[in-house]
Amino acid sequence: MARRGIMSENLKEEIARELGVYNTVKSEGWGSVTSRDCGNIVTKAIEIAERKVMK
């Protein structure tokens, strides 16, 4: 069974651009992004979601 992502690809790519890891994603794929950077992407996505909920 395929795992369905909660975060859209567009949002992940947008945050990756913001954090400066987008070139790695595009050239080598998500598997080459460090665990720390992935954690930072998740943290940023949570911050965005919390801001939307608080409105």
C-alpha distance matrix in Angstrom:
0.0 3.8 6.5 9.2 12.6 15.5 18.2 18.8 19.4 23.0 23.6 22.3 24.5 27.4 27.4 27.1 30.2 32.0 31.4 32.3 29.1 28.1 29.9 27.8 24.6 25.9 27.4 25.0 21.7 20.2 20.0 23.8 24.4 25.9 24.5 27.5 27.0 23.4 24.9 27.6 25.2 23.4 26.9 28.2 25.3 26.1 29.8 29.1 27.2 29.9 32.6 31.0 30.9 34.5 35.9
3.8 0.0 3.8 6.3 9.5 12.7 15.0 15.4 15.7 19.3 20.1 18.7 20.8 23.8 23.9 23.5 26.5 28.4 27.9 28.8 25.7 24.5 26.3 24.4 21.0 22.3 24.0 21.8 18.4 16.9 17.1 20.8 21.3 23.1 21.9 24.9 24.0 20.4 22.2 24.6 22.0 20.6 24.2 25.1 22.3 23.5 27.0 26.2 24.5 27.5 30.0 28.5 28.7 32.2 33.5
6.5 3.8 0.0 3.8 6.4 9.5 11.9 13.0 13.8 17.4 17.6 16.2 18.7 21.4 21.1 21.0 24.2 25.7 25.2 26.4 23.5 22.6 24.8 22.9 19.5 21.3 23.3 21.1 17.5 15.3 15.7 19.4 19.3 20.7 19.2 22.0 21.2 17.5 18.9 21.4 18.8 17.1 20.6 21.7 18.9 19.9 23.5 22.9 21.1 24.0 26.6 25.3 25.4 28.9 30.3
9.2 6.3 3.8 0.0 3.8 6.5 9.1 9.9 11.3 14.6 14.8 14.0 16.7 19.0 19.1 19.5 22.4 23.8 23.8 25.2 22.6 21.4 23.9 22.6 19.0 20.6 23.1 21.4 17.6 15.4 16.7 20.1 19.5 21.2 19.8 22.1 20.8 17.2 18.5 20.5 17.5 15.8 19.2 19.8 16.6 17.8 21.2 20.2 18.3 21.5 23.8 22.2 22.5 26.0 27.2
12.6 9.5 6.4 3.8 0.0 3.8 5.5 7.0 8.6 11.8 11.4 10.5 13.5 15.6 15.4 16.0 19.0 20.2 20.1 21.8 19.4 18.4 21.2 20.0 16.5 18.4 21.1 19.6 15.8 13.2 14.9 18.0 16.8 18.5 17.2 19.1 17.5 13.9 15.3 16.9 13.8 12.2 15.7 16.1 13.0 14.4 17.7 16.7 15.2 18.4 20.6 19.3 20.0 23.4 24.6
15.5 12.7 9.5 6.5 3.8 0.0 3.8 6.5 9.4 11.7 10.4 10.3 13.7 15.0 14.6 16.0 18.9 19.4 19.7 21.8 20.0 19.2 22.4 21.5 18.2 20.2 23.2 22.0 18.3 15.4 17.5 20.2 18.4 19.7 18.0 19.3 17.8 14.3 14.9 16.1 13.1 10.9 13.9 14.1 10.6 11.6 14.9 13.8 11.8 15.0 17.3 15.8 16.3 19.7 21.0
18.2 15.0 11.9 9.1 5.5 3.8 0.0 3.8 6.5 8.4 6.6 6.7 10.2 11.2 10.9 12.5 15.2 15.8 16.3 18.4 16.8 15.8 19.2 18.7 15.5 17.5 20.7 19.9 16.3 13.6 16.2 18.4 16.3 17.9 16.7 17.6 15.5 12.4 13.3 13.8 10.4 9.0 12.0 11.5 8.1 10.1 13.0 11.4 10.4 13.9 15.6 14.4 15.7 18.9 19.9
18.8 15.4 13.0 9.9 7.0 6.5 3.8 0.0 3.8 5.3 5.3 6.3 8.7 9.9 10.9 12.3 14.4 15.6 16.7 18.3 16.7 14.9 18.1 18.2 14.7 15.8 19.3 19.1 15.6 13.6 16.7 18.8 17.0 19.3 18.8 19.7 17.1 14.3 15.9 16.0 12.2 11.9 14.8 13.5 10.3 13.0 15.2 13.0 12.5 16.2 17.2 15.6 17.4 20.6 20.9
19.4 15.7 13.8 11.3 8.6 9.4 6.5 3.8 0.0 3.8 5.5 5.1 6.1 8.5 9.9 10.3 12.2 14.2 15.2 16.1 14.2 11.9 14.8 14.9 11.4 12.2 15.7 15.7 12.3 10.9 14.3 16.1 14.7 17.5 17.7 18.8 15.8 13.4 15.8 15.7 11.9 12.6 15.8 14.3 11.8 15.1 17.0 14.9 15.2 18.9 19.6 18.4 20.6 23.5 23.8
23.0 19.3 17.4 14.6 11.8 11.7 8.4 5.3 3.8 0.0 3.8 5.5 5.2 6.0 8.6 9.8 10.6 12.3 14.3 15.2 14.1 11.6 14.6 15.6 12.5 12.8 16.6 17.3 14.4 13.3 17.0 18.2 16.4 19.2 19.6 20.1 16.7 15.0 17.1 16.2 12.4 13.6 16.1 13.8 11.6 15.1 16.3 13.6 14.5 18.1 18.1 16.9 19.6 22.2 22.0
23.6 20.1 17.6 14.8 11.4 10.4 6.6 5.3 5.5 3.8 0.0 3.8 5.4 5.0 6.2 8.5 9.9 10.6 12.3 14.1 13.4 11.7 15.3 16.0 13.2 14.4 18.1 18.4 15.5 13.6 17.1 18.1 15.7 17.9 17.9 17.8 14.7 12.9 14.4 13.2 9.5 10.5 12.6 10.2 7.9 11.4 12.5 10.0 11.1 14.6 14.7 13.9 16.6 19.0 19.1
22.3 18.7 16.2 14.0 10.5 10.3 6.7 6.3 5.1 5.5 3.8 0.0 3.8 5.5 5.3 6.0 8.6 9.9 10.5 12.0 10.6 9.3 12.8 12.9 10.0 11.9 15.3 15.2 12.2 10.0 13.4 14.4 12.0 14.2 14.3 14.6 11.5 9.6 11.7 10.9 7.1 8.6 11.3 9.6 8.0 11.6 13.2 11.7 12.8 16.1 16.8 16.5 18.9 21.2 21.9
24.5 20.8 18.7 16.7 13.5 13.7 10.2 8.7 6.1 5.2 5.4 3.8 0.0 3.8 5.5 4.9 6.2 8.6 9.8 10.2 9.0 6.5 9.9 10.9 8.2 9.2 12.8 13.5 11.2 10.0 13.8 14.1 12.0 14.8 15.9 16.0 12.4 11.5 14.1 12.8 9.4 11.8 14.2 12.0 11.1 14.8 15.8 14.0 15.7 19.0 19.0 18.8 21.6 23.7 23.9
27.4 23.8 21.4 19.0 15.6 15.0 11.2 9.9 8.5 6.0 5.0 5.5 3.8 0.0 3.8 5.4 5.2 6.4 8.8 10.0 10.1 8.2 11.7 13.3 11.3 12.2 15.7 16.8 14.7 13.5 17.1 17.1 14.5 16.9 17.7 17.1 13.5 13.0 14.9 12.8 9.6 12.1 13.5 10.5 10.0 13.8 13.9 11.7 14.1 17.1 16.5 16.5 19.6 21.3 21.3
27.4 23.9 21.1 19.1 15.4 14.6 10.9 10.9 9.9 8.6 6.2 5.3 5.5 3.8 0.0 3.8 5.3 4.9 6.2 8.5 8.7 8.3 12.1 12.9 11.4 13.3 16.4 16.8 14.8 12.8 16.0 15.9 12.7 14.4 14.8 13.8 10.3 10.1 11.5 9.1 6.2 9.0 10.1 7.2 7.6 11.2 11.3 10.0 12.6 15.2 15.1 15.8 18.6 20.1 20.6
27.1 23.5 21.0 19.5 16.0 16.0 12.5 12.3 10.3 9.8 8.5 6.0 4.9 5.4 3.8 0.0 3.8 5.4 5.1 6.0 5.1 4.8 8.5 9.1 7.9 10.1 12.8 13.3 11.7 10.0 13.2 12.5 9.6 11.7 12.9 12.3 8.5 8.8 11.2 9.2 6.7 10.2 11.8 9.8 10.5 14.0 14.4 13.7 16.1 18.6 18.7 19.5 22.2 23.8 24.4
30.2 26.5 24.2 22.4 19.0 18.9 15.2 14.4 12.2 10.6 9.9 8.6 6.2 5.2 5.3 3.8 0.0 3.8 5.5 5.1 6.1 4.8 7.9 10.0 9.5 10.4 13.2 14.6 13.6 12.9 16.2 15.0 12.4 14.6 16.3 15.3 11.5 12.5 14.6 12.1 10.1 13.6 14.6 11.9 12.9 16.5 16.1 14.9 17.8 20.3 19.7 20.4 23.5 24.8 25.0
32.0 28.4 25.7 23.8 20.2 19.4 15.8 15.6 14.2 12.3 10.6 9.9 8.6 6.4 4.9 5.4 3.8 0.0 3.8 5.6 7.9 8.1 11.1 12.8 12.6 14.1 16.6 17.7 16.7 15.4 18.4 17.2 14.1 15.4 16.6 14.8 11.3 12.7 13.9 10.7 9.3 12.7 12.7 9.7 11.5 14.6 13.6 12.8 16.1 18.0 17.1 18.4 21.5 22.3 22.6
31.4 27.9 25.2 23.8 20.1 19.7 16.3 16.7 15.2 14.3 12.3 10.5 9.8 8.8 6.2 5.1 5.5 3.8 0.0 3.8 5.8 7.7 10.5 11.2 11.6 13.8 15.8 16.3 15.5 13.9 16.3 14.8 11.4 12.2 13.4 11.3 8.0 10.1 11.3 8.1 7.7 11.4 11.4 9.3 11.7 14.6 13.9 14.0 17.1 18.8 18.5 20.2 22.8 23.7 24.5
32.3 28.8 26.4 25.2 21.8 21.8 18.4 18.3 16.1 15.2 14.1 12.0 10.2 10.0 8.5 6.0 5.1 5.6 3.8 0.0 3.8 5.8 7.5 8.7 10.0 11.7 13.1 14.1 14.1 13.3 15.7 13.5 10.8 12.1 14.4 12.8 9.4 11.8 13.7 11.1 10.6 14.4 14.9 13.0 15.0 18.1 17.6 17.5 20.5 22.4 22.1 23.5 26.3 27.2 27.9
29.1 25.7 23.5 22.6 19.4 20.0 16.8 16.7 14.2 14.1 13.4 10.6 9.0 10.1 8.7 5.1 6.1 7.9 5.8 3.8 0.0 3.8 5.6 5.4 6.5 8.9 10.3 10.6 10.5 9.7 11.9 9.8 7.3 9.3 11.8 11.2 7.6 9.5 12.2 10.6 9.6 13.3 14.6 13.4 14.8 18.0 18.3 18.2 20.7 22.9 23.1 24.3 26.8 28.2 29.1
28.1 24.5 22.6 21.4 18.4 19.2 15.8 14.9 11.9 11.6 11.7 9.3 6.5 8.2 8.3 4.8 4.8 8.1 7.7 5.8 3.8 0.0 3.8 5.4 5.0 6.2 8.6 9.8 9.3 9.3 12.3 10.9 9.1 12.0 14.4 14.3 10.6 11.4 14.5 13.0 11.0 14.5 16.3 14.5 15.2 18.7 19.2 18.3 20.7 23.4 23.3 23.9 26.7 28.4 28.8
29.9 26.3 24.8 23.9 21.2 22.4 19.2 18.1 14.8 14.6 15.3 12.8 9.9 11.7 12.1 8.5 7.9 11.1 10.5 7.5 5.6 3.8 0.0 3.8 5.4 5.1 6.0 8.2 9.1 10.4 12.8 10.6 9.9 12.9 16.0 16.1 12.8 14.0 17.3 15.9 14.4 17.9 19.7 18.1 18.9 22.4 22.9 22.1 24.5 27.1 27.1 27.7 30.5 32.1 32.5
27.8 24.4 22.9 22.6 20.0 21.5 18.7 18.2 14.9 15.6 16.0 12.9 10.9 13.3 12.9 9.1 10.0 12.8 11.2 8.7 5.4 5.4 3.8 0.0 3.8 5.5 5.3 5.5 6.7 7.7 9.4 6.9 6.7 9.8 13.1 13.8 10.9 11.9 15.4 14.8 13.6 16.8 18.9 18.0 18.8 22.0 23.0 22.6 24.7 27.3 27.7 28.4 30.9 32.7 33.5
24.6 21.0 19.5 19.0 16.5 18.2 15.5 14.7 11.4 12.5 13.2 10.0 8.2 11.3 11.4 7.9 9.5 12.6 11.6 10.0 6.5 5.0 5.4 3.8 0.0 3.8 5.7 5.5 4.3 5.1 8.0 7.1 6.7 10.4 13.0 14.1 11.0 10.9 14.6 14.3 12.2 15.0 17.7 16.8 16.8 20.2 21.5 20.8 22.5 25.4 26.0 26.3 28.7 30.7 31.5
25.9 22.3 21.3 20.6 18.4 20.2 17.5 15.8 12.2 12.8 14.4 11.9 9.2 12.2 13.3 10.1 10.4 14.1 13.8 11.7 8.9 6.2 5.1 5.5 3.8 0.0 3.8 5.9 5.7 8.1 10.8 9.9 10.4 14.1 16.7 17.8 14.6 14.6 18.2 17.7 15.4 18.2 20.9 19.5 19.3 22.9 24.1 22.9 24.6 27.7 28.0 28.0 30.6 32.8 33.1
27.4 24.0 23.3 23.1 21.1 23.2 20.7 19.3 15.7 16.6 18.1 15.3 12.8 15.7 16.4 12.8 13.2 16.6 15.8 13.1 10.3 8.6 6.0 5.3 5.7 3.8 0.0 3.8 6.1 9.3 10.8 9.2 10.7 14.1 17.2 18.5 15.8 16.1 19.8 19.6 17.8 20.7 23.2 22.2 22.4 25.8 27.0 26.1 27.9 30.9 31.3 31.5 34.0 36.1 36.6
25.0 21.8 21.1 21.4 19.6 22.0 19.9 19.1 15.7 17.3 18.4 15.2 13.5 16.8 16.8 13.3 14.6 17.7 16.3 14.1 10.6 9.8 8.2 5.5 5.5 5.9 3.8 0.0 3.8 7.0 7.4 5.9 8.4 11.7 14.7 16.6 14.3 14.3 18.1 18.5 16.9 19.4 22.2 21.8 21.9 25.0 26.6 26.1 27.6 30.5 31.3 31.6 33.8 36.0 36.9
21.7 18.4 17.5 17.6 15.8 18.3 16.3 15.6 12.3 14.4 15.5 12.2 11.2 14.7 14.8 11.7 13.6 16.7 15.5 14.1 10.5 9.3 9.1 6.7 4.3 5.7 6.1 3.8 0.0 3.8 5.4 5.9 7.5 11.1 13.4 15.5 13.2 12.2 16.0 16.7 14.7 16.7 19.8 19.5 19.1 22.2 24.1 23.5 24.6 27.6 28.7 28.7 30.8 33.2 34.1
20.2 16.9 15.3 15.4 13.2 15.4 13.6 13.6 10.9 13.3 13.6 10.0 10.0 13.5 12.8 10.0 12.9 15.4 13.9 13.3 9.7 9.3 10.4 7.7 5.1 8.1 9.3 7.0 3.8 0.0 3.8 5.4 5.4 8.8 10.3 12.6 10.4 8.8 12.5 13.6 11.5 13.2 16.4 16.5 16.0 18.9 21.0 20.7 21.6 24.5 25.8 26.0 27.8 30.2 31.4
20.0 17.1 15.7 16.7 14.9 17.5 16.2 16.7 14.3 17.0 17.1 13.4 13.8 17.1 16.0 13.2 16.2 18.4 16.3 15.7 11.9 12.3 12.8 9.4 8.0 10.8 10.8 7.4 5.4 3.8 0.0 3.8 5.6 8.0 9.4 12.4 11.2 9.8 13.2 15.0 13.7 15.0 18.1 18.8 18.5 21.0 23.3 23.4 24.2 26.8 28.5 28.8 30.4 32.7 34.2
23.8 20.8 19.4 20.1 18.0 20.2 18.4 18.8 16.1 18.2 18.1 14.4 14.1 17.1 15.9 12.5 15.0 17.2 14.8 13.5 9.8 10.9 10.6 6.9 7.1 9.9 9.2 5.9 5.9 5.4 3.8 0.0 3.8 6.3 9.1 11.4 10.1 10.0 13.4 14.6 13.9 15.9 18.5 19.0 19.4 22.0 23.8 24.1 25.4 27.8 29.2 29.9 31.7 33.7 35.1
24.4 21.3 19.3 19.5 16.8 18.4 16.3 17.0 14.7 16.4 15.7 12.0 12.0 14.5 12.7 9.6 12.4 14.1 11.4 10.8 7.3 9.1 9.9 6.7 6.7 10.4 10.7 8.4 7.5 5.4 5.6 3.8 0.0 3.8 6.6 8.3 6.4 6.6 10.0 10.8 10.3 12.6 14.9 15.4 16.1 18.6 20.2 20.7 22.2 24.4 25.7 26.7 28.5 30.3 31.8
25.9 23.1 20.7 21.2 18.5 19.7 17.9 19.3 17.5 19.2 17.9 14.2 14.8 16.9 14.4 11.7 14.6 15.4 12.2 12.1 9.3 12.0 12.9 9.8 10.4 14.1 14.1 11.7 11.1 8.8 8.0 6.3 3.8 0.0 3.8 5.3 5.2 6.2 8.6 9.8 10.6 12.5 14.2 15.3 16.6 18.5 20.0 21.2 22.7 24.4 25.9 27.3 28.8 30.4 32.3
24.5 21.9 19.2 19.8 17.2 18.0 16.7 18.8 17.7 19.6 17.9 14.3 15.9 17.7 14.8 12.9 16.3 16.6 13.4 14.4 11.8 14.4 16.0 13.1 13.0 16.7 17.2 14.7 13.4 10.3 9.4 9.1 6.6 3.8 0.0 3.8 5.5 5.0 6.1 8.6 9.8 10.5 12.1 14.2 15.2 16.5 18.3 19.9 21.0 22.4 24.4 25.8 26.9 28.5 30.7
27.5 24.9 22.0 22.1 19.1 19.3 17.6 19.7 18.8 20.1 17.8 14.6 16.0 17.1 13.8 12.3 15.3 14.8 11.3 12.8 11.2 14.3 16.1 13.8 14.1 17.8 18.5 16.6 15.5 12.6 12.4 11.4 8.3 5.3 3.8 0.0 3.8 5.4 5.1 6.2 8.7 9.9 10.4 12.3 14.3 15.3 16.5 18.5 20.0 21.0 22.7 24.6 25.7 26.9 29.1
27.0 24.0 21.2 20.8 17.5 17.8 15.5 17.1 15.8 16.7 14.7 11.5 12.4 13.5 10.3 8.5 11.5 11.3 8.0 9.4 7.6 10.6 12.8 10.9 11.0 14.6 15.8 14.3 13.2 10.4 11.2 10.1 6.4 5.2 5.5 3.8 0.0 3.8 5.3 4.9 6.2 8.7 9.7 10.4 12.3 14.2 15.2 16.5 18.3 19.9 21.1 22.8 24.4 25.7 27.5
23.4 20.4 17.5 17.2 13.9 14.3 12.4 14.3 13.4 15.0 12.9 9.6 11.5 13.0 10.1 8.8 12.5 12.7 10.1 11.8 9.5 11.4 14.0 11.9 10.9 14.6 16.1 14.3 12.2 8.8 9.8 10.0 6.6 6.2 5.0 5.4 3.8 0.0 3.8 5.4 5.0 6.3 8.6 9.9 10.6 12.4 14.3 15.4 16.5 18.4 20.1 21.3 22.7 24.4 26.3
24.9 22.2 18.9 18.5 15.3 14.9 13.3 15.9 15.8 17.1 14.4 11.7 14.1 14.9 11.5 11.2 14.6 13.9 11.3 13.7 12.2 14.5 17.3 15.4 14.6 18.2 19.8 18.1 16.0 12.5 13.2 13.4 10.0 8.6 6.1 5.1 5.3 3.8 0.0 3.8 5.4 5.1 6.1 8.6 9.8 10.6 12.3 14.3 15.3 16.4 18.5 20.1 21.0 22.5 24.8
27.6 24.6 21.4 20.5 16.9 16.1 13.8 16.0 15.7 16.2 13.2 10.9 12.8 12.8 9.1 9.2 12.1 10.7 8.1 11.1 10.6 13.0 15.9 14.8 14.3 17.7 19.6 18.5 16.7 13.6 15.0 14.6 10.8 9.8 8.6 6.2 4.9 5.4 3.8 0.0 3.8 5.4 5.0 6.1 8.5 9.8 10.5 12.3 14.2 15.3 16.6 18.6 20.0 21.1 23.1
25.2 22.0 18.8 17.5 13.8 13.1 10.4 12.2 11.9 12.4 9.5 7.1 9.4 9.6 6.2 6.7 10.1 9.3 7.7 10.6 9.6 11.0 14.4 13.6 12.2 15.4 17.8 16.9 14.7 11.5 13.7 13.9 10.3 10.6 9.8 8.7 6.2 5.0 5.4 3.8 0.0 3.8 5.5 5.2 6.2 8.7 9.9 10.6 12.3 14.3 15.5 16.8 18.5 20.1 21.7
23.4 20.6 17.1 15.8 12.2 10.9 9.0 11.9 12.6 13.6 10.5 8.6 11.8 12.1 9.0 10.2 13.6 12.7 11.4 14.4 13.3 14.5 17.9 16.8 15.0 18.2 20.7 19.4 16.7 13.2 15.0 15.9 12.6 12.5 10.5 9.9 8.7 6.3 5.1 5.4 3.8 0.0 3.8 5.4 5.0 6.2 8.6 9.9 10.5 12.2 14.3 15.4 16.4 18.3 20.4
26.9 24.2 20.6 19.2 15.7 13.9 12.0 14.8 15.8 16.1 12.6 11.3 14.2 13.5 10.1 11.8 14.6 12.7 11.4 14.9 14.6 16.3 19.7 18.9 17.7 20.9 23.2 22.2 19.8 16.4 18.1 18.5 14.9 14.2 12.1 10.4 9.7 8.6 6.1 5.0 5.5 3.8 0.0 3.8 5.5 5.2 6.3 8.8 9.9 10.6 12.5 14.5 15.4 16.5 18.9
28.2 25.1 21.7 19.8 16.1 14.1 11.5 13.5 14.3 13.8 10.2 9.6 12.0 10.5 7.2 9.8 11.9 9.7 9.3 13.0 13.4 14.5 18.1 18.0 16.8 19.5 22.2 21.8 19.5 16.5 18.8 19.0 15.4 15.3 14.2 12.3 10.4 9.9 8.6 6.1 5.2 5.4 3.8 0.0 3.8 5.4 5.0 6.3 8.7 9.9 10.7 12.6 14.4 15.4 17.1
25.3 22.3 18.9 16.6 13.0 10.6 8.1 10.3 11.8 11.6 7.9 8.0 11.1 10.0 7.6 10.5 12.9 11.5 11.7 15.0 14.8 15.2 18.9 18.8 16.8 19.3 22.4 21.9 19.1 16.0 18.5 19.4 16.1 16.6 15.2 14.3 12.3 10.6 9.8 8.5 6.2 5.0 5.5 3.8 0.0 3.8 5.4 5.1 6.2 8.6 9.9 10.7 12.4 14.3 15.9
26.1 23.5 19.9 17.8 14.4 11.6 10.1 13.0 15.1 15.1 11.4 11.6 14.8 13.8 11.2 14.0 16.5 14.6 14.6 18.1 18.0 18.7 22.4 22.0 20.2 22.9 25.8 25.0 22.2 18.9 21.0 22.0 18.6 18.5 16.5 15.3 14.2 12.4 10.6 9.8 8.7 6.2 5.2 5.4 3.8 0.0 3.8 5.4 5.0 6.1 8.6 9.9 10.5 12.2 14.5
29.8 27.0 23.5 21.2 17.7 14.9 13.0 15.2 17.0 16.3 12.5 13.2 15.8 13.9 11.3 14.4 16.1 13.6 13.9 17.6 18.3 19.2 22.9 23.0 21.5 24.1 27.0 26.6 24.1 21.0 23.3 23.8 20.2 20.0 18.3 16.5 15.2 14.3 12.3 10.5 9.9 8.6 6.3 5.0 5.4 3.8 0.0 3.8 5.5 5.1 6.2 8.7 10.0 10.6 12.7
29.1 26.2 22.9 20.2 16.7 13.8 11.4 13.0 14.9 13.6 10.0 11.7 14.0 11.7 10.0 13.7 14.9 12.8 14.0 17.5 18.2 18.3 22.1 22.6 20.8 22.9 26.1 26.1 23.5 20.7 23.4 24.1 20.7 21.2 19.9 18.5 16.5 15.4 14.3 12.3 10.6 9.9 8.8 6.3 5.1 5.4 3.8 0.0 3.8 5.5 5.2 6.4 8.8 10.1 11.2
27.2 24.5 21.1 18.3 15.2 11.8 10.4 12.5 15.2 14.5 11.1 12.8 15.7 14.1 12.6 16.1 17.8 16.1 17.1 20.5 20.7 20.7 24.5 24.7 22.5 24.6 27.9 27.6 24.6 21.6 24.2 25.4 22.2 22.7 21.0 20.0 18.3 16.5 15.3 14.2 12.3 10.5 9.9 8.7 6.2 5.0 5.5 3.8 0.0 3.8 5.4 5.2 6.3 8.7 10.3
29.9 27.5 24.0 21.5 18.4 15.0 13.9 16.2 18.9 18.1 14.6 16.1 19.0 17.1 15.2 18.6 20.3 18.0 18.8 22.4 22.9 23.4 27.1 27.3 25.4 27.7 30.9 30.5 27.6 24.5 26.8 27.8 24.4 24.4 22.4 21.0 19.9 18.4 16.4 15.3 14.3 12.2 10.6 9.9 8.6 6.1 5.1 5.5 3.8 0.0 3.8 5.4 5.1 6.1 8.8
32.6 30.0 26.6 23.8 20.6 17.3 15.6 17.2 19.6 18.1 14.7 16.8 19.0 16.5 15.1 18.7 19.7 17.1 18.5 22.1 23.1 23.3 27.1 27.7 26.0 28.0 31.3 31.3 28.7 25.8 28.5 29.2 25.7 25.9 24.4 22.7 21.1 20.1 18.5 16.6 15.5 14.3 12.5 10.7 9.9 8.6 6.2 5.2 5.4 3.8 0.0 3.8 5.5 5.2 6.5
31.0 28.5 25.3 22.2 19.3 15.8 14.4 15.6 18.4 16.9 13.9 16.5 18.8 16.5 15.8 19.5 20.4 18.4 20.2 23.5 24.3 23.9 27.7 28.4 26.3 28.0 31.5 31.6 28.7 26.0 28.8 29.9 26.7 27.3 25.8 24.6 22.8 21.3 20.1 18.6 16.8 15.4 14.5 12.6 10.7 9.9 8.7 6.4 5.2 5.4 3.8 0.0 3.8 5.5 5.5
30.9 28.7 25.4 22.5 20.0 16.3 15.7 17.4 20.6 19.6 16.6 18.9 21.6 19.6 18.6 22.2 23.5 21.5 22.8 26.3 26.8 26.7 30.5 30.9 28.7 30.6 34.0 33.8 30.8 27.8 30.4 31.7 28.5 28.8 26.9 25.7 24.4 22.7 21.0 20.0 18.5 16.4 15.4 14.4 12.4 10.5 10.0 8.8 6.3 5.1 5.5 3.8 0.0 3.8 5.5
34.5 32.2 28.9 26.0 23.4 19.7 18.9 20.6 23.5 22.2 19.0 21.2 23.7 21.3 20.1 23.8 24.8 22.3 23.7 27.2 28.2 28.4 32.1 32.7 30.7 32.8 36.1 36.0 33.2 30.2 32.7 33.7 30.3 30.4 28.5 26.9 25.7 24.4 22.5 21.1 20.1 18.3 16.5 15.4 14.3 12.2 10.6 10.1 8.7 6.1 5.2 5.5 3.8 0.0 3.8
35.9 33.5 30.3 27.2 24.6 21.0 19.9 20.9 23.8 22.0 19.1 21.9 23.9 21.3 20.6 24.4 25.0 22.6 24.5 27.9 29.1 28.8 32.5 33.5 31.5 33.1 36.6 36.9 34.1 31.4 34.2 35.1 31.8 32.3 30.7 29.1 27.5 26.3 24.8 23.1 21.7 20.4 18.9 17.1 15.9 14.5 12.7 11.2 10.3 8.8 6.5 5.5 5.5 3.8 0.0
